[in-house]
Amino acid sequence: MTLIINNADVAKVLTMEMTMAALEEAYLALAAREAVCRPRIDIRIPTSDPAKNYQWGTMEGGSTAGYFAIRMKSDVIYETRYNGSITQEKYCTRPGLYCGLVLLTSIETGEPLAFINDGHLQHMRVGADGGIGVKYLAKPAAAVVGMLGSGGMARTHMRAFTLVRDIKKLQVFSPTREHRESFGREMAAAYNIEVKVCDRAEDIYKGADIVAGLTDSAVPVLDGRLLENGAHIVNVGGTGKPDAESLRRVDVYLRFGDAPGPVGKPELAVDDEHLGYEARPAQRKYGDGRRGRARHGNMLPDKRVTLADLVAGKVKGRSNAEQITYSERGNLQGAQFFAIAGKIYEAAKRAGLGRQIPTEWLLQDIRD
């Protein structure tokens, strides 16, 4: 039988501890060439509305440990302005609904094991990346988080941060007052910490050991001029990278790794996070390749270290409390989904969760 596992079931079985451990294992397996993945690829096609375009995105990978997965997203993309900020919006069929699926298969039999909604998994895997970066690069005594954003990504990042550092205080800003105030109350209660809800974005930086930009903004949200010495940077959204001044001030850049090139064609290896193919390429598009995001690749090659080299002791990470550090995953998204989906599938089976459909429905007796 093949399992259909929805977000509610994922939330019941997937913990942040499990997610972070699965990702670290997958990233190290990639470095050892026991796992493989490819960069994310998007297809973008204009719709009849010139302010919107269709985007199909996939990323995939698998491991000798037993699983392969492909994540698939089907979105209509557009941008909007809210409280002076440009944000990316998306939907499937109508606003408020989304289509993101992970197909998990067995590498031993080829069997389709599960289809998993990617919503909760998505927030957990991105938050876990932030936590891994803080684990390896933030000051050991880091206790204050300065955060831009108060949505789902903000919640999973706070969970990850509190697992790897003794967080005492959160300073948070987001454009909608009621959202940031509600989030602040929730975080204070969840983690028994002091929370300062800020009325201005610039107020989150003072004394912040960890600075996190976690928004759906279509433009950079961090301001490197306001970073204090010793800060560790986490960035999600915007152009996929911090602003130029933040990057200029970074002393150590942790990139978890790079997807390998195709066998026999090493020259085709790319370090970009997104590869896009477009119908009517001259026509402006929205989506994850917007505003130069597709090309950011290895941003600070002279300051770059990888997770595998850091774990193995081949390189140093932070060497003093005054350094500014920055961590990001790289183009390893495909590896995230086989790693986490495999754990979800195993836990859901043990718990008797998910809806079963006959695997035979997905098979055929005609060879292609």
Secondary structure as the mmCIF struct_conf table of DSSP 4:
data_model
#
loop_
_struct_conf.conf_type_id
_struct_conf.id
_struct_conf.beg_label_comp_id
_struct_conf.beg_label_asym_id
_struct_conf.beg_label_seq_id
_struct_conf.end_label_comp_id
_struct_conf.end_label_asym_id
_struct_conf.end_label_seq_id
STRN STRN1 THR A 2 ILE A 5
HELX_RH_AL_P HELX_RH_AL_P1 ASN A 7 VAL A 13
HELX_RH_AL_P HELX_RH_AL_P2 MET A 16 ALA A 31
TURN_TY1_P TURN_TY1_P1 ALA A 32 ARG A 33
BEND BEND1 GLU A 34 GLU A 34
STRN STRN2 ALA A 35 CYS A 37
STRN STRN3 ARG A 40 PRO A 46
BEND BEND2 SER A 48 ASP A 49
TURN_TY1_P TURN_TY1_P2 PRO A 50 ALA A 51
STRN STRN4 ASN A 53 SER A 63
TURN_TY1_P TURN_TY1_P3 THR A 64 ALA A 65
BEND BEND3 GLY A 66 GLY A 66
STRN STRN5 TYR A 67 TYR A 82
TURN_TY1_P TURN_TY1_P4 ASN A 83 GLY A 84
STRN STRN6 SER A 85 TYR A 91
BEND BEND4 CYS A 92 ARG A 94
TURN_TY1_P TURN_TY1_P5 PRO A 95 GLY A 96
STRN STRN7 CYS A 99 SER A 106
TURN_TY1_P TURN_TY1_P6 ILE A 107 THR A 109
STRN STRN8 PRO A 112 ASN A 117
HELX_RH_AL_P HELX_RH_AL_P3 GLY A 119 LEU A 137
BEND BEND5 ALA A 138 ALA A 138
TURN_TY1_P TURN_TY1_P7 PRO A 140 ALA A 141
STRN STRN9 VAL A 144 LEU A 148
BEND BEND6 GLY A 151 GLY A 151
HELX_RH_AL_P HELX_RH_AL_P4 GLY A 152 VAL A 164
BEND BEND7 ARG A 165 ARG A 165
STRN STRN10 LYS A 169 PHE A 173
BEND BEND8 PRO A 175 THR A 176
HELX_RH_AL_P HELX_RH_AL_P5 ARG A 177 TYR A 191
TURN_TY1_P TURN_TY1_P8 ASN A 192 ASN A 192
STRN STRN11 GLU A 194 VAL A 197
BEND BEND9 ASP A 199 ARG A 200
HELX_RH_3T_P HELX_RH_3T_P1 ALA A 201 ILE A 204
TURN_TY1_P TURN_TY1_P9 LYS A 206 GLY A 207
BEND BEND10 ASP A 209 ASP A 209
STRN STRN12 ILE A 210 LEU A 214
STRN STRN13 SER A 217 SER A 217
BEND BEND11 ALA A 218 VAL A 219
HELX_RH_3T_P HELX_RH_3T_P2 GLY A 224 LEU A 226
HELX_LH_PP_P HELX_LH_PP_P1 LEU A 227 GLU A 228
TURN_TY1_P TURN_TY1_P10 ASN A 229 GLY A 230
STRN STRN14 HIS A 232 VAL A 236
BEND BEND12 GLY A 237 GLY A 237
TURN_TY1_P TURN_TY1_P11 GLY A 238 THR A 239
BEND BEND13 GLY A 240 LYS A 241
HELX_RH_AL_P HELX_RH_AL_P6 ALA A 244 ARG A 249
BEND BEND14 ASP A 251 ASP A 251
STRN STRN15 VAL A 252 GLY A 257
HELX_LH_PP_P HELX_LH_PP_P2 ALA A 259 PRO A 262
TURN_TY1_P TURN_TY1_P12 VAL A 263 GLY A 264
HELX_RH_3T_P HELX_RH_3T_P3 PRO A 266 LEU A 268
BEND BEND15 GLU A 273 GLU A 273
STRN STRN16 HIS A 274 GLU A 278
BEND BEND16 ALA A 279 ARG A 280
TURN_TY1_P TURN_TY1_P13 PRO A 281 ALA A 282
BEND BEND17 GLN A 283 GLN A 283
BEND BEND18 GLY A 287 GLY A 287
TURN_TY1_P TURN_TY1_P14 ASP A 288 GLY A 289
HELX_RH_3T_P HELX_RH_3T_P4 ARG A 290 ARG A 295
BEND BEND19 ASN A 298 MET A 299
HELX_RH_3T_P HELX_RH_3T_P5 PRO A 301 LYS A 303
STRN STRN17 ARG A 304 THR A 306
HELX_RH_AL_P HELX_RH_AL_P7 LEU A 307 ALA A 312
TURN_TY1_P TURN_TY1_P15 GLY A 313 GLY A 313
BEND BEND20 LYS A 314 VAL A 315
BEND BEND21 ASN A 320 ASN A 320
TURN_TY1_P TURN_TY1_P16 ALA A 321 GLU A 322
STRN STRN18 THR A 325 GLY A 330
BEND BEND22 ASN A 331 ASN A 331
HELX_RH_AL_P HELX_RH_AL_P8 GLN A 333 ALA A 351
TURN_TY1_P TURN_TY1_P17 GLY A 352 GLY A 352
BEND BEND23 GLY A 354 GLY A 354
STRN STRN19 ARG A 355 ILE A 357
HELX_RH_3T_P HELX_RH_3T_P6 THR A 359 LEU A 362
BEND BEND24 ASP A 365 ILE A 366
#
